[in-house]
Amino acid sequence: MEAASLFLQILLELQEEGWFRGFLDALHQAGYSGLYEAIESWDFQKIEKLEEYRLLLKRLQPEFKTTINPEDILPEISGCLINQECEEIIQISSNKGLMAGAEKMVECLLRSDKENWPKTLKLALEKEESKFSELWMVEKGAENIQMKDLEDDEMKTLDVQIVYKEEPENQNLSQNSCPPGVPPTYSPLKPRNYQLELALPAQKGKNTIICAPTGCGKTFVSLLICEHHLKKFPQGRKGKVVFFAVQLPVYEQQKSVFSKHFERLGYKVAGISGATADNVSVEQIIENNDIIILTPQILVNSFKNGTVPSLSIFTLMIFDECHNTNKHHPYNMIMFNYLDQKLGGSSDSLPQVIGLTASVGVGDAKNTAEATEYICKLCASLDTSVVTTVRDNLEELEEVVYKPQKFFRKVESRTTDRFKCIISQLMAETEALAKSIFEELGTVTLENLSQIQNRNFGTQKYEQWIIAVQKACMVFQMPDKDEESRICKALFLYTSHLRKYNDALIINEDARVKDALNYLKNFFRNVRAAGFDAIEQDLTQRFEEKLLELEDISMDPSNENPKLEDLSFVLQEEYHLNPETRTILFAKTRALVDALKNWIEEHPRLSFLKPGVLTGRGRTNQTMGMTLPAQKCALDAFRTNRDSKILIATSVADEGIDIAQCNLVILYEYVGNVIKMIQTRGRGRARGSKCFLLTSNADVIEKEKINICKEKMMNDSISSLQSWNEAVFKEKILQIQSHEKLIRDNQGKVKPVLDKKNKKLLCRKCKTFACYTADIRVVEECHFTVVKDAFRERFVTKLHPRPKNFGSFEKKAKIFCARKDCLHDWGIQVRYKSFEIPVIKIESFVVEDVATGAQTLYAKWKDFNFEKIPFDAAEMYNHAQDLNLQGMDGLE
């Protein structure tokens, strides 16, 4: 900075002609495009607007560097940095570690002059499915958020069954068996009789849910339906099919399958996912192709922004894993649009609907009648009046799909856990340090902190508390901004360290002490390599004081995890009985997957298994997750490498991804609901398959047995529905749809409770008072102005760079905070009818409660439920007349 100051000083003393243009050209060539534009147009608003994001990033820096892998997001944000900075980030990440690289990335972003870097960072985080994106708030960058990977949520872990597919991937149409470099040839398969049976109602044009076991070839059935559908159209008319897949690996697989099958027939196939949506026109892709593979959020977003006005452009919609069609899932958002069109009496044609699933589920049903009602609601959501299962060709299906033997094993936990005691003590000390920060503040506290005593160490609930505190820190305000920054940074450091300790306890519960300790040692090694401030030094020293004792515990055989001993026994026994056994071992978190892999590789009697790993893409606070190419490599390696006898996976492997024959599935502390049980059971496909559930919790075994009962209940309910008269079924579906639409419509009409207390609006950047909510008026339902003349003294104007008319408004000028050291963008000045009025945007302000001083941020006016008074021309006219009279009184 001193060098830059000296450079500018010398620059200003130059006498040579053309120095200014030369300086601008040099800035542009060096990559400082934002600064170049600001100086050339003499408008620094865009750069100054970045200040609020710089403040937020400084505050979040401790969490950023412990969560983000800079090498993953660098390709996405490189355009916001100088080339030299990108090279430095890569070099530091390589030499000093990822945490140091992330810290360097923060430093570079704080210097960036590119106005789009906050949004670019947001999109990069979402693309990598980083949990940090929840903290990085950009008002207008989050429209295309993908579905979250739930594999680390302990409330939603899963269960299993297994099926067997006799022939080696007769239906795995996406698998390339050709040697590398040899172009694959495609020969269509001959359908089995049960597949023809499953396809028949759909081929007759009926909206259908196809419910059949994983591994029986439902994708192939959907190809049969799709081909029949496209060929039935007469000359001059064309069908258009959309196939939805929720998970990206499944999307990629199905896109490959449909392309190979249909392009040879002359049909055009294309796909759009969240990873590619920014680079293509959704409208053009849909218009120019016969079959479109989509992740469902793409279509939901297209409805919102109007690029796809109606579902009538499609003639067939296929929903993979259709049991997800409930609540606010994107599938249901799509079907709400469909049902509004159907029940609204529209004359436009609607597409045929097909759902594919291994299990429709039963929800919370306690008996067959309740289960039947649940399935009817799913049918109503998908507008289907037929549930198709294999009935006439059951023997053929059973030759292909086998149910395995299932075994439950209650395993013991450690009786004493010295590692947990020491880590819990360190966590308590760190909590106390965090609390001391609040004691400095006196009466000022952060929401959610008081709940700390209700959180148990080593649980997902404790992590949720950490996230709640971090989010509260983001809107924490103090008059002294330096003090505010110091306090928030300290709290982020303390909570980031607490999270790592919490992660280590979760690993320790189900794996070795050694694995949990290595996780912490690696974390503190990275902390040392990156920036090392006083708080980090103190926390590192506290850990290192306990390190020798923790090392002793990790090497003491008496602290071995009994759960692992039982897992070792099962694996050794099964491979002794059958050396050709192929295994999938399911675990609930990625950190545990890594720990189990290390344990197997280091175990003298299990290392021959040569474990592979398959985890989700989303970034978590334990590990960085696997990229899509890495997932593909892991699957291909397990399929082709016979030396790798075990694949350790999280929930990413439970739905839709085709995995080669396995005859052993082990569920390691891994249980959930009946849908997941049937899905995951479908991963084992060899004759004589077995499924083991290993858990220390007797309730888990009981829950698994309940799930088996629920599966029988589901099958009985489906059989009952199949015996109904189809007209009766359709009438039942229509009743449910009409009732649900009524509820949906009324929910939309429920007005939120108005907050009638007067509030202040403060400039979000400098906290200068702007106006009271009582002075705000709503113009034409969605524009907000301020009627008090005193407000005009609090902003300055500058001619709008793109003046234009929209509706009744003529855009005249931009308005900015009047403080010269702020000039924050507040909105625009418009001519409306005969009035010149300001139109303000809520995202430029902080709302402060007059009575309590509590401050709240709003991204949109609709989220702010204050009493909105309509704009009244008569009020404005009378107000102007009063001002004129006051002026005349002054003259007199």
KEGU-796927 format. One record per residue (C-alpha): residue in three letters; y, z, x. Coordinates in steps of 0.02 Angstrom, whole numbers, plus 50000, padded with zeros to 5 digits. Example, Ala and Ser with C-alpha at 12.3 -4.5 7.8 and 13.67 -1.06 7.14 Angstrom:
residues 2
ala497755039050615/ser499475035750684/
end
This chain:
residues 892
met500005000050000/glu501185003650145/ala500774986650218/ala501124978350050/ser502804987350038/leu503274981450213/phe502704963750169/leu503834963350014/gln505294970550111/ile505184956650243/leu504904943650106/leu506534948550021/glu507474946350184/leu506864928350208/gln508254915250211/glu507144899650214/glu507234888450061/gly505664888149952/trp505004905350004/phe504844911149823/arg503774896149770/gly502774897949930/phe502454916249889/leu501884911949712/asp500724898049775/ala499974910149902/leu499654923049765/his498794910049657/gln497734903349800/ala497184920949849/gly496574924149671/tyr497974935249604/ser498174924549448/gly498794938749336/leu500164943749457/tyr500604925449485/glu500834922449297/ala501814938749274/ile503064934649413/glu503234916349366/ser503614920249183/trp504464936749228/asp503424945349095/phe502424960349157/gln501814966048984/lys500024960149011/ile499854969349175/glu500704985049108/lys499544984748957/leu498094987149078/glu498745004349126/glu497855013248981/tyr496205005549037/arg496525010649217/leu496805028549159/leu495195028149057/leu494175020849201/lys494845034149321/arg494295047249197/leu492575039549175/gln492305036049361/pro491025050249389/glu489935043949245/phe490175025649296/lys489535028149472/thr488005038249419/thr487525026149279/ile487975008349331/asn487044996849449/pro488504986649518/glu487384972249573/asp486844969349392/ile488564967749315/leu489474959849464/pro489014941749415/glu489804944749244/ile491434952449306/ser491654943149472/gly493014932349393/cys494084948049373/leu493984952049559/ile494454943749723/asn493014935249816/gln493204947049963/glu493044962049844/cys491414955249773/glu490714953449949/glu491254971249992/ile490404978249836/ile488774969349881/gln488884975150063/ile489254993350019/ser487854993549886/ser486644987050018/asn487194998650160/lys487695014650072/gly486805013749904/leu487165008949724/met488255024049688/ala489425019649832/gly489445001649772/ala489895007249595/glu491305017849664/lys491965002849761/met491854992449601/val492935005249509/glu494205004649651/cys494284985649639/leu494424985349449/leu495854997849455/arg496784985249564/ser496324970049460/asp497794960149388/lys496704950449263/glu497184954749084/asn495404951849021/trp494494963449143/pro494274977849016/lys493454966248888/thr492444957149021/leu491784973849082/lys491344978748903/leu490364962548874/ala489474964349043/leu488944982148997/glu488314976548827/lys487364961948902/glu486474974249016/glu486284986148866/ser487095000048967/lys487365016848883/phe489025017648977/ser489675004548854/glu489745018448722/leu491085026848829/trp492005011148881/met493015007548724/val493924991048707/glu494634988148533/lys494134969848516/gly492644967148628/ala491154974048537/glu490764962148396/asn489094956348468/ile488244972548512/gln486364970148520/met485084981948447/lys484794997248556/asp483185000048647/leu482525016248571/glu481145019348695/asp481975034848769/asp482315043248601/glu481045057148581/met481265056948393/lys480625038948387/thr479175038448508/leu477635029748450/asp475775028948402/val474345017148428/gln472805007748371/ile471964993448465/val471294976548414/tyr470264964148511/lys470434945348523/glu468774937948573/glu469354921648651/pro470564923248797/glu472234919948712/asn471794906648587/gln473434910648502/asn474514914748652/leu475414898248638/ser476764903048762/gln475574906648905/asn475554893249039/ser473834891849115/cys474304877149228/pro474494879749415/pro476294881749478/gly477204865249492/val476044856249370/pro476904851949204/pro475994860049058/thr475144849348927/tyr475134855148748/ser473654852648632/pro473784860148459/leu472444872848416/lys471254871448271/pro471704884948144/arg470404897648094/asn469964899547910/tyr470814916547895/gln472414908947969/leu472374895147838/glu472134908847706/leu473654918347770/ala474724902447771/leu474224895847598/pro475434905347480/ala476904901247594/gln476374882847602/lys476444882947412/gly478294887547428/lys478144906047384/asn479184919447469/thr477844929247561/ile477554944247674/ile476074940647788/cys475274957047841/ala473894954947970/pro473324963848129/thr474184960848295/gly473184948348395/cys472554937948250/gly473844924148279/lys475264926948156/thr476394916148265/phe475154901948246/val475164904848057/ser477064903348059/leu476904886648152/leu475724880248016/ile476944885647880/cys478444878347972/glu477604861548005/his477034859947824/his478794864447765/leu479674851547873/lys478464837547828/lys478594840147640/phe480394833747627/pro480584815947558/gln481434801847654/gly483284805247675/arg483144824147663/lys482804836547802/gly482254854547813/lys483074867447925/val482094882647984/val482754898648062/phe481544910648149/phe482184928348185/ala481544939448326/val482314956548360/gln481834959448541/leu482404947648679/pro480694945848763/val479934941148593/tyr481394929148562/glu481054920548729/gln479184919548693/gln479394912248518/lys480714899948576/ser479464893348704/val478054892548575/phe479074883148445/ser479804871148573/lys478084866248641/his477354863948467/phe478764854648379/glu479654844348510/arg478094833548531/leu478244830048343/gly480044824148362/tyr480914839648294/lys482374847748384/val482184866248430/ala483554877548500/gly483864896148518/ile485334908148527/ser485254926348580/gly486574939248625/ala486354933848807/thr486854915748770/ala487984916948616/asp489624917248713/asn489254900548795/val488764890248642/ser489414885648470/val488274893748342/glu488894881548210/gln488464866348319/ile486744872948370/ile486264875948187/glu486954859148132/asn486114848748269/asn484344856348267/asp482884857248146/ile482214874148204/ile483334887948269/ile482664903848350/leu483924918148333/thr484114936448369/pro484724942048196/gln486384949648250/ile486974932048295/leu486884926748112/val487664943248052/asn489144940248170/ser489264922148110/phe489414928047929/lys490804939947980/asn491834927048074/gly491494913247947/thr490624900848065/val489104901347948/pro489764902347769/ser488114902947676/leu486224904247697/ser486064888147596/ile486134878247758/phe484344884147791/thr482804879247693/leu481604892047771/met481904909047852/ile480504917847950/phe480734936247994/asp479624942248137/glu479214960948126/cys479924960647949/his479534979047917/asn481234982048001/thr482144975647844/asn482944991947790/lys484555002147799/his485844993847913/his484644983548018/pro485284965648047/tyr483804959047945/asn484454968747794/met486244962847825/ile485604944847816/met484614948347658/phe486114957147576/asn487004940547593/tyr485494931547519/leu485324943647372/asp487194943347333/gln487034924447319/lys485454925647212/leu486074939247094/gly487844932447088/gly487254916946993/ser487674904647132/ser487054886847100/asp486784884047287/ser484954883347339/leu484234897747438/pro482974896347581/gln481154901247565/val480824918247647/ile479304922647753/gly479014939747834/leu477754943147972/thr477124960648014/ala475584970348068/ser476084984347949/val477274985647803/gly477245004747821/val477355017947685/gly478925027747732/asp478815046047679/ala477535042547542/lys476335056747501/asn475175046747389/thr474685029047344/ala475945027847201/glu477395032247317/ala476715020347449/thr476655006347321/glu478465009747274/tyr478965009247459/ile478114992347485/cys478924985547326/lys480634990247398/leu480234980647558/cys479694965647453/ala481314967147354/ser482334967547515/leu481484951347572/asp481424943847396/thr479544941647409/ser478304943347266/val476744940047370/val475964951047505/thr474634940847595/thr473204948847689/val471504942047742/arg470274944747599/asp469144929347585/asn468824927547772/leu468684945747825/glu467074943147924/glu467894929748030/leu469414940948059/glu468294955448110/glu467444944248238/val469154941948319/val469984958748289/tyr469044974648325/lys469614992348291/pro469265003448440/gln468545020748453/lys469935033348449/phe469945049848545/phe471145064548538/arg471295075948689/lys472305092048687/val472915094748865/glu473665110548938/ser475415112849008/arg475825123449161/thr475685142149125/thr477125145949246/asp478435133549300/arg479465139249450/phe480295122149467/lys480965123449290/cys481615141049322/ile482625135749476/ile483325119949397/ser483775129549239/gln484715142149349/leu485675127749432/met486075120549260/ala486705137449200/glu487835138649353/thr488495121049323/glu488815125149139/ala489775140649193/leu490865129949309/ala491215118149163/lys491665132849051/ser492855139649183/ile493855123449167/phe494155127748984/glu494615145649023/glu496055138449127/leu496685130048969/gly496775145948865/thr496775141048682/val496485122448715/thr494645117948700/leu493575102648678/glu492575099648521/asn490675102248537/leu490785113748688/ser490395129148582/gln488715121348538/ile488105122848717/gln487065138348682/asn486055129048549/arg485405116048673/asn483785118848769/phe483685112448947/gly482515097748975/thr482685089748803/gln483445073948727/lys484545085348619/tyr485345092348776/glu485775074648833/gln486545071248662/trp487645086548686/ile488205079548856/ile488685062948775/ala489655072248638/val490655081948769/gln491025066148868/lys491645057148713/ala492765072048671/cys493465071348848/met494015053548819/val495305058348687/phe495785074948766/gln497695075848785/met498865086848887/pro500745085748919/asp500415085649107/lys499485069249137/asp498955073649315/glu498205089949254/glu497375080749110/ser496595068349233/arg495985082349348/ile495165091849206/cys494315076749129/lys493655070649296/ala492955087949332/leu492085088549164/phe491335071349189/leu490665076749359/tyr489895092749290/thr489095084049140/ser488445069649247/his487565082249360/leu486905091849210/arg486165075649144/lys485235072549307/tyr484515090149306/asn484015087649124/asp483145071249169/ala482205080049310/leu481545093349190/ile480925079749071/ile479995071349217/asn479295088049275/glu478585091849102/asp477405076849103/ala477245072149289/arg477245080349460/val478555092449527/lys478665080349675/asp479235065949562/ala480575076549478/leu481185083049645/asn481235065549723/tyr482285059949574/leu483565073549612/lys483515070849801/asn483865052349776/phe485325056549661/phe486135068649783/arg485835056549928/asn486835043649831/val488195056349792/arg488395059649979/ala488455041050020/ala489805037849889/gly491455047449871/phe491215065949902/asp492585076649825/ala492695095749821/ile491715097649658/glu490325086049718/gln490245095349884/asp490065111849792/leu488705105449674/thr487755097049817/gln487825112949920/arg487125123249774/phe485665111049758/glu485335110649945/glu485285129649952/lys483775128649835/leu483005113149913/leu481825122050035/glu481115132749895/leu480945117449782/glu480045107949922/asp478815122449940/ile478475122349753/ser478185103449753/met476875105049893/asp475975120049818/pro474345114049736/ser474445128249609/asn475945119549530/glu474985103549491/asn475225097349313/pro473635100449210/lys474105085449101/leu473915073849251/glu472235081349294/asp471615077049120/leu472345059349132/ser471475057249300/phe469825062749223/val469955050049081/leu470385035649199/gln469005039749325/glu467715041649186/glu468175025049103/tyr468185015149265/his466525023049315/leu465765017149149/asn466564999949163/pro467364994649330/glu468124979249242/thr469144990149123/arg470934984149090/thr472154997849035/ile473854999748956/leu474585017048981/phe476055020748863/ala477375033548912/lys478955038148818/thr480295036248954/arg480585024649101/ala480785039049222/leu479045044849172/val478355027149192/asp478995026849372/ala478305044349406/leu476575039649339/lys476565023749444/asn476945033849602/trp475625046649556/ile474265033449531/glu474725024349693/glu474625040649792/his473045047149707/pro471545044349823/arg470355040749678/leu471555030449571/ser472555019949695/phe471305005449673/leu472085002749499/lys473644994949580/pro474784998949431/gly476084987049360/val477604992549259/leu478404985749100/thr480004993849034/gly481474988848925/arg483064980048978/gly484294993248922/arg485095004249055/thr484785022649035/asn485285037649134/gln483575039249212/thr483345021749280/met484135004649275/gly482844995849166/met482034978949194/thr482904962249179/leu482114948849070/pro481444939049221/ala480704955249291/gln479834958549124/lys479104940949126/cys478504943249305/ala477684959849260/leu476764952149112/asp476234936749210/ala475614947449355/phe474564958249238/arg473844942849153/thr473394933649312/asn473094947049444/arg471384954649415/asp471724967449553/ser473044975549445/lys471974985249322/ile473294995549233/leu475004992049157/ile476135007049127/ala477365003248987/thr478675010448871/ser478915004748691/val479464987248746/ala477604982448747/asp477234988648571/glu477954974448467/gly477614956048481/ile477424953448668/asp475744945348700/ile474744954548832/ala473054949048898/gln471424957448851/cys471394976348870/asn469974987648825/leu470825004448856/val472455010848784/ile473075028048835/leu474495036448743/tyr475255049448858/glu476305061248750/tyr476725046048645/val476695047048454/gly477755041848305/asn477535033048138/val476185022548057/ile477045005748086/lys477125008948273/met475335015348272/ile474684998848205/gln475854988548314/thr475364997048476/arg473534997648430/gly473594978748433/arg473844978348620/gly472024981948664/arg470954966648635/ala469264968448715/arg467584972248637/gly467144990648650/ser468984995648659/lys469485013948664/cys471115022748628/phe471515040148697/leu472955051048641/leu473345064348773/thr474585077848720/ser474925096248747/asn475575097748570/ala474275101148435/asp475555095548303/val475585078348383/ile473705076248358/glu473905082048179/lys475305069448154/glu474225055548224/lys472835059948101/ile474115059547960/asn474635042148019/ile472835036248004/cys472805042847825/lys474445033847792/glu473695017647855/lys472285019147728/met473575023247594/met474545007547643/asn473004996447633/asp472535003747463/ser474315000647399/ile474314982647458/ser472634979647371/ser473364987147212/leu474904975747220/gln473824960447250/ser472964963747085/trp474614963446989/asn475104948546883/glu476374938646987/ala477644937946844/val477544956946827/phe477784958747015/lys479304947247011/glu480074957146868/lys479804973446964/ile480634965747119/leu482134959647017/gln482384977146941/ile482414984947115/gln483604971647181/ser484814973747036/his484784992747054/glu485044992047243/lys486474979547225/leu487334990947099/ile487225005447222/arg487814994247365/asp489304987847266/asn489815005147208/gln489685012147384/gly490924999047438/lys492115004647301/val492085023247340/lys493805027447407/pro493875039247555/val494765055847531/leu496595053247574/asp497425064247702/lys499145067247623/lys499815077847767/asn501255070147862/lys500765063948036/lys501715057848187/leu501395041348274/leu501635042748462/cys501625028348587/arg499855027948654/lys500465024648831/cys501925036848856/lys501735048248702/thr503535045448646/phe503815049048460/ala503865032948357/cys503865037548172/tyr503095048048033/thr501705041447920/ala502855045047771/asp503985031047833/ile502595018047841/arg502405004847704/val500994992347675/val501504974147658/glu500304962647564/glu498874975247582/cys498554973247768/his500194973447867/phe501094989647909/thr502974991747932/val504165006547955/val505645008047836/lys506755021047923/asp508175013148021/ala507995026348157/phe506365017748205/arg507345002448263/glu508135012848401/arg506415017048470/phe505864999448511/val506564984248600/thr506204966148559/lys505864950448656/leu505754933048581/his503964929048536/pro503184916448657/arg502264908048511/pro503364909848355/lys502544902948199/asn502344905548012/phe500834913547931/gly500854915747743/ser502484923947689/phe502874929347868/glu503874920848004/lys503424927948174/lys505054930648270/ala504854942848414/lys503734955148504/ile504194973548495/phe503924986148636/cys504195004748665/ala506025006948712/arg505665018348861/lys506025007749015/asp504575015349114/cys503375011548970/leu503754995748868/his502054997148782/asp501674983148657/trp501914990048480/gly501754974148376/ile502904960448312/gln504564957748222/val504424946148071/arg505514938547937/tyr504714942947769/lys505604935447617/ser507414940547651/phe507004955247766/glu506844956847954/ile505484970047978/pro504364976648117/val502484975248095/ile501574988348200/lys499754989448257/ile498855006148250/glu497935003348415/ser499625004948503/phe499855022948444/val499095040348447/val499115049648280/glu499635067848296/asp499455080948161/val501165088948137/ala500435106148099/thr499035107548227/gly499545095348363/ala497785087648360/gln497795069548417/thr496685055248356/leu496455037248409/tyr496145023348282/ala495605005548322/lys496004998948147/trp497155003848004/lys495685004447883/asp494945019047982/phe496535029347958/asn496465037047784/phe498275042247760/glu499235039047598/lys499705020647609/ile501295017147508/pro501554998747461/phe503104989747526/asp504434988747390/ala505834975847407/ala506944986147288/glu506745001447400/met507264991247552/tyr508754983747458/asn509355000847395/his509115008047569/ala510194994047642/gln511534996947508/asp511565015647548/leu511825011647732/asn513264999947689/leu514085013447580/gln513895026247720/gly514755013947836/met516215011847715/asp516365030847698/gly516535031547886/leu517945018747881/glu518885028447750/
end
